[in-house]
Amino acid sequence: MSSLSLIQQQRLQQKLSPSQIQVIRMLELPACDLLQRVNEELQENPALDEGRDPLAETEETIFDETAQEEEYNNPLQNEDFNYDDYVQDDEIPDYRTRAYMGSSDDDDSVRDIPMSAGISFGEHLKSQIYLTKMDKPDRHIAKFIVGNIDDDGYLRRTPEEIVDDLSFREGLMVTEEHISDIIRQIQQFDPPGVGAKDLQECLLIQLRQKNSTPAIEVAIRILDKCFNAFSKRHFDVIKERLNLTEDELRDAIDEITRLNPKPGSAWVGTVYDRHQTTIIPDFYVEQRDGELILTLNQGDIPELHISREYRDMMQDMSAAGHKQSKETRQAARFVKAKIDAARSFIDAIKQRNETLTRTMQAIMKVQHDFFIEGDETYLKPMVLQDIADITGYDASTISRVSNSKYVQTEFGIYPLKFFFSESIVNAEGEEISTREVKKILSEMIAGEDKQEPLTDEMMVTELAKQGYILARRTIAKYREQLGIPVARLRRDFHIKES
């Protein structure tokens, strides 16, 4: 029989202090979110005040300075500390969007990209309902159906699912045939092709709304009878199955290529909706007499200090000493807690700014040539650990600084993740950035013969001639990362003359 016994064990466990947690959270905030966080703290903590402090702080009567220095030493420089114990090091999204916004003004004001606001795509469709001969109940159903059309212009839900939705949500009992009839009316709306269930139906709707010509009739037959073969560029199969000549096939394909596979994306309302969030850079980098100047974007973030009123209250309570009543001691604890929280918040922002600045300076040091020339080929291989080694921070700290942060240069706005890339070794034994190889790969594919596109094996040979020795699977990986399809799918629709 087993017996119960008490065993004493000693373990060393690392725990985060509130100040360390606050610094980490501040690091993850981009400039726009930091302003919101500061405003929230100003509302919640009456001991925190904004603007310049009109009087010099007499903190020695309020704080134990020695304790403050020990508590607020920058925890990011603690080599024994691992932030992965606190937060998960999620993969930084690989942003590729860039938007030119020009150089910053002297007052560091942020220039937003102007955009004209129009009605949304859904509102545009609903406005056309009243141009039909639908009665009031059908108009209500049509609005419900339009609400299920996505930004690309497709209706992904079946008539059966819409019938169920109307029954449960609206209390309306309708048949699938009635829903299908209303959908067919919506499919006649502008833009052409809207309300289709898939790409095949979308293209067919657009063709059938055109004036009939021999080429359009052949195009309809191709999409109706041979859509799968067409999507895979099997033109010989289509010619044989539909008994077409090369001229007939070429003319039909010309008609199909002029169609819009995403009718919703052509509407200005959708474009506005997708781009209504303006990127606000966290850093500005500009050249002055050949020297790079870094500015941290403070935007509308106000200066913060401890409220003079609360400091005076704390001094008065401290002066009372042992004569304090129970209520006064409770009030003193409350005031001190608010002052400590305010001081901690101010220090966290200072440490955030220091960490962001040092990290960006390290990135500028490694990628100096790019910030001078603006050419991607000047980017050097760089990983998170490279910047961690320069700054003395942990790699997870660099990851959080890089996440969702942007820098505005003279050549456009870039996410910080843009400057990180792995390396390969060329024929001369030099380390080069994978980004440089991808750029060469993109240029090579852009200049290829579209009737005889380059295969991955052919690109391996071409790159080897330029001193880049890469395996075929590596080329395939880079091509997929660039969003470029295989050679067969890049072939031009036009059929090469025999």
SEMIFI-759924 format. One line per field, with one value per residue (C-alpha): x, y, z; residue in three letters; residue number from 1. Coordinates in steps of 0.02 Angstrom, whole numbers, plus 50000, padded with zeros to 5 digits. Layout:
% residues N
X	(X, ...)
Y	(Y, ...)
Z	(Z, ...)
code	(ALA, ...)
pos	(NUM, ...)
% end
This chain:
% residues 498
X	(50000, 50060, 50077, 50055, 50204, 50247, 50392, 50467, 50534, 50619, 50591, 50648, 50507, 50518, 50369, 50335, 50312, 50166, 50289, 50364, 50191, 50146, 50305, 50271, 50094, 50156, 50283, 50148, 50047, 50071, 50061, 49873, 49831, 49951, 49854, 49693, 49779, 49846, 49673, 49598, 49727, 49696, 49512, 49539, 49679, 49648, 49830, 49888, 49885, 49928, 50031, 50192, 50215, 50206, 50310, 50465, 50424, 50472, 50466, 50583, 50443, 50324, 50428, 50570, 50689, 50801, 50654, 50591, 50757, 50764, 50584, 50592, 50759, 50722, 50669, 50702, 50889, 50877, 50961, 50891, 50714, 50611, 50451, 50384, 50332, 50208, 50145, 50149, 50270, 50145, 50212, 50223, 50112, 50212, 50142, 50178, 50071, 50161, 50084, 50184, 50142, 50289, 50410, 50351, 50326, 50432, 50292, 50288, 50107, 50041, 49979, 49829, 49797, 49640, 49496, 49326, 49186, 49046, 48901, 48945, 48928, 48779, 48690, 48719, 48633, 48489, 48454, 48421, 48288, 48168, 48195, 48115, 47932, 47947, 47808, 47845, 47866, 47984, 48084, 48109, 48170, 48283, 48364, 48397, 48476, 48583, 48645, 48718, 48818, 49004, 49125, 49175, 48995, 48955, 48804, 48881, 48720, 48600, 48412, 48378, 48489, 48408, 48235, 48289, 48364, 48205, 48101, 48203, 48256, 48112, 47968, 47936, 47882, 47938, 47983, 48153, 48080, 48024, 48196, 48279, 48167, 48218, 48402, 48386, 48318, 48462, 48584, 48525, 48586, 48742, 48885, 48862, 48890, 48833, 48738, 48820, 48854, 49025, 49148, 49070, 48897, 48972, 49057, 48905, 48792, 48908, 48917, 48729, 48703, 48810, 48746, 48757, 48902, 48980, 49127, 49013, 48907, 49064, 49125, 48959, 48977, 49155, 49106, 48947, 49017, 49205, 49232, 49346, 49457, 49459, 49513, 49660, 49708, 49676, 49638, 49667, 49534, 49411, 49446, 49417, 49263, 49173, 49245, 49316, 49446, 49593, 49518, 49351, 49437, 49552, 49407, 49303, 49447, 49471, 49290, 49311, 49471, 49380, 49255, 49270, 49291, 49253, 49116, 49104, 49285, 49252, 49133, 49208, 49111, 49200, 49370, 49335, 49277, 49436, 49554, 49467, 49598, 49747, 49920, 50001, 50191, 50276, 50442, 50502, 50671, 50738, 50906, 50992, 51159, 51183, 51144, 50992, 50883, 50761, 50606, 50485, 50306, 50228, 50077, 49945, 50010, 50019, 50157, 50113, 50153, 50092, 49946, 50005, 49845, 49877, 50058, 50004, 49874, 50006, 50125, 49990, 49943, 50125, 50152, 50010, 50109, 50039, 49900, 49805, 49632, 49578, 49486, 49639, 49753, 49633, 49630, 49821, 49834, 49715, 49810, 49978, 49911, 49851, 50016, 50115, 50006, 50030, 50218, 50225, 50125, 50239, 50394, 50320, 50293, 50471, 50541, 50431, 50498, 50677, 50657, 50572, 50704, 50852, 50774, 50741, 50917, 50987, 50879, 50940, 51119, 51102, 50995, 51083, 51105, 50920, 50868, 50988, 50945, 50771, 50815, 50762, 50920, 51016, 50925, 51043, 50995, 50931, 50839, 50769, 50922, 51035, 50945, 50934, 51124, 51148, 51021, 51048, 50862, 50785, 50732, 50551, 50561, 50620, 50476, 50350, 50429, 50422, 50243, 50116, 50242, 50277, 50415, 50394, 50543, 50573, 50527, 50363, 50294, 50358, 50311, 50462, 50441, 50486, 50669, 50688, 50735, 50838, 50997, 51070, 51249, 51288, 51422, 51555, 51516, 51433, 51276, 51131, 50952, 50815, 50720, 50849, 50824, 50636, 50651, 50759, 50633, 50489, 50581, 50624, 50442, 50380, 50493, 50458, 50371, 50191, 50157, 50305, 50322, 50473, 50457, 50537, 50675, 50711, 50721, 50845, 50957, 50937, 50975, 51127, 51196, 51184, 51274, 51123, 51128, 50956, 50857, 50697, 50592, 50668, 50618, 50443, 50433, 50488, 50368, 50222, 50271, 50263, 50090, 50147, 50063, 50152, 50206, 50054, 49936, 50040, 50022, 49937, 49757, 49804, 49841, 50006, 49987, 50042)
Y	(50000, 50173, 50300, 50488, 50597, 50780, 50834, 51009, 51075, 51238, 51316, 51478, 51560, 51720, 51835, 52000, 52158, 52273, 52398, 52265, 52213, 52393, 52423, 52268, 52324, 52497, 52423, 52334, 52494, 52590, 52780, 52790, 52666, 52748, 52911, 52819, 52730, 52895, 52974, 52825, 52839, 53026, 52992, 52849, 52921, 53094, 53102, 53107, 53275, 53333, 53480, 53553, 53543, 53726, 53691, 53586, 53417, 53388, 53202, 53166, 53207, 53090, 52946, 52842, 52884, 52734, 52616, 52704, 52685, 52500, 52473, 52575, 52521, 52474, 52291, 52268, 52265, 52120, 51978, 51848, 51901, 51813, 51898, 51738, 51692, 51834, 51849, 51739, 51789, 51787, 51791, 51968, 51988, 52011, 52179, 52226, 52382, 52545, 52719, 52874, 53018, 53134, 53198, 53259, 53442, 53533, 53519, 53329, 53337, 53180, 53193, 53084, 53022, 53114, 53006, 53052, 52970, 52896, 52782, 52604, 52458, 52390, 52559, 52569, 52401, 52442, 52604, 52503, 52399, 52546, 52554, 52382, 52334, 52236, 52260, 52311, 52133, 52084, 52244, 52196, 52023, 52099, 52212, 52059, 51968, 52119, 52121, 51948, 52001, 52015, 52152, 52056, 52058, 51873, 51797, 51649, 51589, 51470, 51506, 51368, 51453, 51622, 51545, 51478, 51646, 51739, 51615, 51625, 51808, 51896, 51776, 51771, 51611, 51609, 51475, 51442, 51477, 51649, 51686, 51627, 51744, 51894, 51845, 51843, 52020, 52075, 51998, 52127, 52269, 52372, 52324, 52179, 52008, 52056, 51925, 51773, 51619, 51585, 51645, 51543, 51618, 51792, 51787, 51712, 51849, 51983, 51900, 51880, 52064, 52111, 52130, 51960, 51929, 51767, 51788, 51816, 51664, 51556, 51630, 51582, 51404, 51393, 51450, 51346, 51183, 51190, 51303, 51180, 51159, 51347, 51382, 51264, 51340, 51177, 51264, 51112, 51018, 51162, 51172, 50987, 50974, 51125, 51103, 51279, 51359, 51452, 51618, 51579, 51526, 51678, 51800, 51715, 51720, 51905, 51934, 51835, 51925, 52092, 52036, 52081, 51928, 52034, 52157, 52228, 52284, 52405, 52508, 52662, 52630, 52465, 52542, 52678, 52553, 52450, 52598, 52709, 52666, 52780, 52717, 52829, 52810, 52785, 52854, 52983, 52962, 53101, 53151, 53312, 53345, 53159, 53115, 53016, 53101, 52996, 53070, 52974, 53021, 53094, 53157, 53229, 53135, 53265, 53288, 53203, 53244, 53211, 53322, 53467, 53453, 53271, 53305, 53443, 53327, 53194, 53319, 53382, 53206, 53158, 53312, 53258, 53101, 52998, 53124, 53060, 52989, 52822, 52909, 53017, 52865, 52781, 52937, 52946, 52767, 52806, 52963, 52874, 52729, 52850, 52945, 52782, 52726, 52893, 52888, 52709, 52756, 52904, 52798, 52660, 52785, 52850, 52674, 52635, 52786, 52743, 52562, 52610, 52741, 52626, 52486, 52600, 52672, 52496, 52457, 52617, 52568, 52398, 52459, 52628, 52610, 52578, 52734, 52835, 52760, 52687, 52535, 52364, 52285, 52382, 52290, 52177, 52012, 52049, 51948, 51996, 51929, 52047, 52198, 52118, 52099, 52284, 52353, 52230, 52189, 52017, 51958, 51948, 52133, 52175, 52072, 52173, 52338, 52285, 52225, 52348, 52491, 52596, 52715, 52857, 52887, 52996, 52845, 52798, 52716, 52544, 52423, 52384, 52200, 52250, 52271, 52095, 51954, 51796, 51774, 51658, 51639, 51677, 51597, 51716, 51666, 51833, 51842, 51924, 51958, 51842, 52001, 52039, 51867, 51889, 52055, 51976, 51834, 51957, 52053, 51891, 51834, 52008, 52003, 51824, 51768, 51749, 51617, 51515, 51564, 51513, 51355, 51340, 51233, 51364, 51500, 51396, 51393, 51581, 51627, 51514, 51614, 51770, 51684, 51633, 51446, 51393, 51232, 51218, 51200, 51363, 51451, 51379, 51442, 51619, 51620, 51570, 51703, 51831, 51770, 51714, 51558, 51415, 51432, 51342, 51466, 51615, 51570, 51704, 51674, 51706, 51549, 51546, 51534, 51369)
Z	(50000, 49958, 50096, 50091, 50133, 50132, 50021, 50025, 49859, 49818, 49647, 49568, 49472, 49370, 49388, 49304, 49403, 49359, 49284, 49169, 49111, 49075, 48974, 48867, 48832, 48784, 48663, 48565, 48537, 48374, 48377, 48346, 48485, 48608, 48599, 48641, 48786, 48856, 48847, 48938, 49077, 49093, 49121, 49243, 49350, 49427, 49484, 49302, 49218, 49042, 48982, 49050, 49237, 49295, 49449, 49479, 49551, 49732, 49718, 49861, 49984, 49896, 49828, 49890, 49748, 49778, 49768, 49613, 49523, 49562, 49509, 49351, 49283, 49104, 49117, 48932, 48962, 49083, 48991, 49111, 49076, 48943, 48890, 48814, 48992, 48983, 48805, 48653, 48517, 48376, 48201, 48135, 47982, 47822, 47767, 47588, 47568, 47543, 47524, 47481, 47595, 47570, 47700, 47870, 47907, 48035, 48162, 48138, 48085, 48003, 47825, 47792, 47617, 47560, 47503, 47437, 47533, 47427, 47465, 47505, 47385, 47482, 47479, 47291, 47267, 47384, 47292, 47133, 47218, 47207, 47018, 46996, 46995, 47158, 47285, 47464, 47536, 47394, 47417, 47600, 47547, 47413, 47544, 47651, 47503, 47457, 47637, 47608, 47454, 47496, 47445, 47288, 47230, 47261, 47347, 47435, 47519, 47432, 47412, 47539, 47669, 47635, 47658, 47828, 47878, 47831, 47927, 48088, 48085, 47998, 48025, 47837, 47750, 47569, 47443, 47366, 47193, 47249, 47321, 47160, 47060, 47166, 47153, 46963, 46969, 47080, 46955, 46829, 46941, 46916, 46917, 46794, 46871, 47046, 47147, 47066, 47171, 47093, 46960, 46821, 46847, 46871, 46700, 46614, 46683, 46614, 46442, 46429, 46466, 46315, 46138, 46055, 45935, 45871, 45990, 46140, 46095, 46087, 46252, 46333, 46267, 46335, 46509, 46510, 46441, 46473, 46623, 46713, 46559, 46532, 46712, 46686, 46517, 46425, 46261, 46151, 46248, 46224, 46037, 46014, 46125, 46049, 45874, 45867, 45756, 45831, 45776, 45859, 46019, 46021, 45995, 46131, 46254, 46217, 46268, 46429, 46481, 46471, 46605, 46789, 46902, 47056, 47008, 47184, 47185, 47043, 47150, 47234, 47394, 47420, 47383, 47510, 47640, 47618, 47632, 47758, 47890, 47862, 47905, 48034, 48037, 48205, 48140, 48015, 47929, 47820, 47744, 47790, 47706, 47678, 47859, 47914, 48044, 48146, 48228, 48337, 48296, 48454, 48359, 48475, 48628, 48767, 48895, 49058, 49239, 49414, 49463, 49572, 49674, 49715, 49761, 49880, 49956, 49984, 50064, 50182, 50233, 50259, 50367, 50483, 50527, 50672, 50702, 50551, 50578, 50505, 50363, 50326, 50318, 50196, 50090, 50096, 50034, 49892, 49842, 49849, 49744, 49610, 49612, 49599, 49453, 49365, 49391, 49328, 49173, 49133, 49154, 49044, 48903, 48922, 48915, 48764, 48671, 48717, 48660, 48496, 48458, 48493, 48390, 48242, 48253, 48244, 48091, 48008, 48045, 47962, 47816, 47795, 47606, 47579, 47676, 47568, 47397, 47420, 47314, 47381, 47312, 47445, 47585, 47682, 47761, 47936, 48067, 48237, 48328, 48230, 48301, 48472, 48474, 48431, 48555, 48697, 48702, 48689, 48515, 48575, 48621, 48445, 48378, 48476, 48426, 48243, 48250, 48176, 48169, 48014, 47961, 47837, 47723, 47572, 47465, 47549, 47706, 47755, 47894, 48003, 47958, 47780, 47830, 47898, 47780, 47778, 47677, 47547, 47486, 47304, 47195, 47263, 47442, 47484, 47589, 47498, 47550, 47490, 47449, 47315, 47239, 47242, 47151, 47016, 47005, 46984, 46847, 46759, 46757, 46706, 46552, 46500, 46339, 46397, 46265, 46329, 46513, 46616, 46719, 46890, 46815, 46683, 46816, 46915, 46761, 46728, 46909, 46909, 46763, 46873, 47018, 47121, 47154, 47212, 47214, 47114, 47273, 47337, 47176, 47194, 47374, 47326, 47179, 47292, 47419, 47278, 47231, 47057, 46985, 46898, 46716, 46647, 46728, 46670, 46488, 46383, 46333, 46152, 46055, 45966, 45779, 45704)
code	(MET, SER, SER, LEU, SER, LEU, ILE, GLN, GLN, GLN, ARG, LEU, GLN, GLN, LYS, LEU, SER, PRO, SER, GLN, ILE, GLN, VAL, ILE, ARG, MET, LEU, GLU, LEU, PRO, ALA, CYS, ASP, LEU, LEU, GLN, ARG, VAL, ASN, GLU, GLU, LEU, GLN, GLU, ASN, PRO, ALA, LEU, ASP, GLU, GLY, ARG, ASP, PRO, LEU, ALA, GLU, THR, GLU, GLU, THR, ILE, PHE, ASP, GLU, THR, ALA, GLN, GLU, GLU, GLU, TYR, ASN, ASN, PRO, LEU, GLN, ASN, GLU, ASP, PHE, ASN, TYR, ASP, ASP, TYR, VAL, GLN, ASP, ASP, GLU, ILE, PRO, ASP, TYR, ARG, THR, ARG, ALA, TYR, MET, GLY, SER, SER, ASP, ASP, ASP, ASP, SER, VAL, ARG, ASP, ILE, PRO, MET, SER, ALA, GLY, ILE, SER, PHE, GLY, GLU, HIS, LEU, LYS, SER, GLN, ILE, TYR, LEU, THR, LYS, MET, ASP, LYS, PRO, ASP, ARG, HIS, ILE, ALA, LYS, PHE, ILE, VAL, GLY, ASN, ILE, ASP, ASP, ASP, GLY, TYR, LEU, ARG, ARG, THR, PRO, GLU, GLU, ILE, VAL, ASP, ASP, LEU, SER, PHE, ARG, GLU, GLY, LEU, MET, VAL, THR, GLU, GLU, HIS, ILE, SER, ASP, ILE, ILE, ARG, GLN, ILE, GLN, GLN, PHE, ASP, PRO, PRO, GLY, VAL, GLY, ALA, LYS, ASP, LEU, GLN, GLU, CYS, LEU, LEU, ILE, GLN, LEU, ARG, GLN, LYS, ASN, SER, THR, PRO, ALA, ILE, GLU, VAL, ALA, ILE, ARG, ILE, LEU, ASP, LYS, CYS, PHE, ASN, ALA, PHE, SER, LYS, ARG, HIS, PHE, ASP, VAL, ILE, LYS, GLU, ARG, LEU, ASN, LEU, THR, GLU, ASP, GLU, LEU, ARG, ASP, ALA, ILE, ASP, GLU, ILE, THR, ARG, LEU, ASN, PRO, LYS, PRO, GLY, SER, ALA, TRP, VAL, GLY, THR, VAL, TYR, ASP, ARG, HIS, GLN, THR, THR, ILE, ILE, PRO, ASP, PHE, TYR, VAL, GLU, GLN, ARG, ASP, GLY, GLU, LEU, ILE, LEU, THR, LEU, ASN, GLN, GLY, ASP, ILE, PRO, GLU, LEU, HIS, ILE, SER, ARG, GLU, TYR, ARG, ASP, MET, MET, GLN, ASP, MET, SER, ALA, ALA, GLY, HIS, LYS, GLN, SER, LYS, GLU, THR, ARG, GLN, ALA, ALA, ARG, PHE, VAL, LYS, ALA, LYS, ILE, ASP, ALA, ALA, ARG, SER, PHE, ILE, ASP, ALA, ILE, LYS, GLN, ARG, ASN, GLU, THR, LEU, THR, ARG, THR, MET, GLN, ALA, ILE, MET, LYS, VAL, GLN, HIS, ASP, PHE, PHE, ILE, GLU, GLY, ASP, GLU, THR, TYR, LEU, LYS, PRO, MET, VAL, LEU, GLN, ASP, ILE, ALA, ASP, ILE, THR, GLY, TYR, ASP, ALA, SER, THR, ILE, SER, ARG, VAL, SER, ASN, SER, LYS, TYR, VAL, GLN, THR, GLU, PHE, GLY, ILE, TYR, PRO, LEU, LYS, PHE, PHE, PHE, SER, GLU, SER, ILE, VAL, ASN, ALA, GLU, GLY, GLU, GLU, ILE, SER, THR, ARG, GLU, VAL, LYS, LYS, ILE, LEU, SER, GLU, MET, ILE, ALA, GLY, GLU, ASP, LYS, GLN, GLU, PRO, LEU, THR, ASP, GLU, MET, MET, VAL, THR, GLU, LEU, ALA, LYS, GLN, GLY, TYR, ILE, LEU, ALA, ARG, ARG, THR, ILE, ALA, LYS, TYR, ARG, GLU, GLN, LEU, GLY, ILE, PRO, VAL, ALA, ARG, LEU, ARG, ARG, ASP, PHE, HIS, ILE, LYS, GLU, SER)
pos	(1, 2, 3, 4, 5, 6, 7, 8, 9, 10, 11, 12, 13, 14, 15, 16, 17, 18, 19, 20, 21, 22, 23, 24, 25, 26, 27, 28, 29, 30, 31, 32, 33, 34, 35, 36, 37, 38, 39, 40, 41, 42, 43, 44, 45, 46, 47, 48, 49, 50, 51, 52, 53, 54, 55, 56, 57, 58, 59, 60, 61, 62, 63, 64, 65, 66, 67, 68, 69, 70, 71, 72, 73, 74, 75, 76, 77, 78, 79, 80, 81, 82, 83, 84, 85, 86, 87, 88, 89, 90, 91, 92, 93, 94, 95, 96, 97, 98, 99, 100, 101, 102, 103, 104, 105, 106, 107, 108, 109, 110, 111, 112, 113, 114, 115, 116, 117, 118, 119, 120, 121, 122, 123, 124, 125, 126, 127, 128, 129, 130, 131, 132, 133, 134, 135, 136, 137, 138, 139, 140, 141, 142, 143, 144, 145, 146, 147, 148, 149, 150, 151, 152, 153, 154, 155, 156, 157, 158, 159, 160, 161, 162, 163, 164, 165, 166, 167, 168, 169, 170, 171, 172, 173, 174, 175, 176, 177, 178, 179, 180, 181, 182, 183, 184, 185, 186, 187, 188, 189, 190, 191, 192, 193, 194, 195, 196, 197, 198, 199, 200, 201, 202, 203, 204, 205, 206, 207, 208, 209, 210, 211, 212, 213, 214, 215, 216, 217, 218, 219, 220, 221, 222, 223, 224, 225, 226, 227, 228, 229, 230, 231, 232, 233, 234, 235, 236, 237, 238, 239, 240, 241, 242, 243, 244, 245, 246, 247, 248, 249, 250, 251, 252, 253, 254, 255, 256, 257, 258, 259, 260, 261, 262, 263, 264, 265, 266, 267, 268, 269, 270, 271, 272, 273, 274, 275, 276, 277, 278, 279, 280, 281, 282, 283, 284, 285, 286, 287, 288, 289, 290, 291, 292, 293, 294, 295, 296, 297, 298, 299, 300, 301, 302, 303, 304, 305, 306, 307, 308, 309, 310, 311, 312, 313, 314, 315, 316, 317, 318, 319, 320, 321, 322, 323, 324, 325, 326, 327, 328, 329, 330, 331, 332, 333, 334, 335, 336, 337, 338, 339, 340, 341, 342, 343, 344, 345, 346, 347, 348, 349, 350, 351, 352, 353, 354, 355, 356, 357, 358, 359, 360, 361, 362, 363, 364, 365, 366, 367, 368, 369, 370, 371, 372, 373, 374, 375, 376, 377, 378, 379, 380, 381, 382, 383, 384, 385, 386, 387, 388, 389, 390, 391, 392, 393, 394, 395, 396, 397, 398, 399, 400, 401, 402, 403, 404, 405, 406, 407, 408, 409, 410, 411, 412, 413, 414, 415, 416, 417, 418, 419, 420, 421, 422, 423, 424, 425, 426, 427, 428, 429, 430, 431, 432, 433, 434, 435, 436, 437, 438, 439, 440, 441, 442, 443, 444, 445, 446, 447, 448, 449, 450, 451, 452, 453, 454, 455, 456, 457, 458, 459, 460, 461, 462, 463, 464, 465, 466, 467, 468, 469, 470, 471, 472, 473, 474, 475, 476, 477, 478, 479, 480, 481, 482, 483, 484, 485, 486, 487, 488, 489, 490, 491, 492, 493, 494, 495, 496, 497, 498)
% end
